[in-house]
């Protein structure tokens, strides 16, 4: 059977780990926190940066408690103010009164992340509204690589480097041309395991800041510059959905009463993590240097809701059968609760049906499907049916599955469910079929 070249595309180990983590926390923090702005001008006095109780361990503790595995800090936003004492500019924490000018937010943050055994992410804006060399492309690119080198050599292992694509006029009135390849080469050399996100070859932006992925979301995309594991022009380039828990990205006192509701966050979860993407949720520290109480309370409420929803998989451990299966990939492998096993209908089959008997009628409101993405993404279309009073009835259908597909359905009382794979790039590998 001749395979579609996309079926041969594989993620790196780091991309698999990232996608399985599912939740990343963004921390927008800097001079904008103190000026009540979203985008700074680059002319801010560093002395405005004066958090009174900064505690990076509190940020990380909340992230870990509420299920986040990657934590990403805005080490430098568009205003150019650096949260570390960069040797290449005075526009940084060393010119602020915080810690008497001897502080380093990135160091405190990185130590807390590593101590908690979470993954460290660094956002560093290529656009710099303060730096005078910005717009003199060769000079600024050297400057940026120097700062990138500081961030990648002085703070331990970095798991994700986050670039956005903002590019405005410099203080010298000139437009900057970013040397992306030089940036990528620097990262690959200094932190070879780090994923390069958004304006990068390892993780792509989903295309909006609402936290929503597409109903059909492929991790296999046309290969961007710098991609690894390229097969006939295709590579693994999964989507990250970024959204803020508040209307703005930086903390504003007026938004303390505008934290997203439990229902809104839950909808975002189903339409990001539940659509083969990673959710990057921004939770901005306040002027005290702490995650605000309303945000923390909502995160904890959200975590409790998700835990309660997915606590009991009605299919796990139940009797499963299929119309076909390969040796070592029996239907029971899709409901055994083990991450490294899967059901497959066989090496020559692009279709298959997996049926699970619940043994007694149960109310089902959510379905979960997962592919074994270490072996690629294959499913193009599926249908799910439930058995009601001895009769099979359609309850859901969709296109891509990938790492995880969650379908919220009109609640149905069924005593069996079956998953029908109706189209695939290659023989499907179903790691999990669940119902809740």
Buried (B, 14 or more C-beta within 10 A) or exposed (E): EEEBEBBBBBBBEBBBBBBBBBBBBBBBBBBBBBBEBBBBBBEBEBEBBEBEEBBBBBBBBBBBEBBBBBBBBBBBBBBBBBBBBBEBBEBBBBBBEBBEBEBBBBBBBBBBBBEBEBBBBBBBBBBBBBBBBBBBBEBBBBBBBBBBBBBBEEBEEBBBBBBBEEBBEBBEEBEBEBBBEBBBEBBBEBBEBBBBBBBBBBBBBBEEEBBBBBEEBBBBBEBBEBBBBBBEEBBBBBBBBBBBBBEBBBBBEEBBEEBBEEEBBBBBBBBBBBBBBBBBBBBBBBBBBBBBEBBBEBBEBBBEBBEEBEEEBBBBEBBBBBBBBBEEBBBBBBBBEEEEBBBBBBEEBBBBBBBBBBEEBBEBEBBBBBBBBBBBBBBBBBBBBBBBEEEBEEBBEBBBBBBBBBBBBEEBEBBBBBBBBBEBBBBBBBBBBBBB
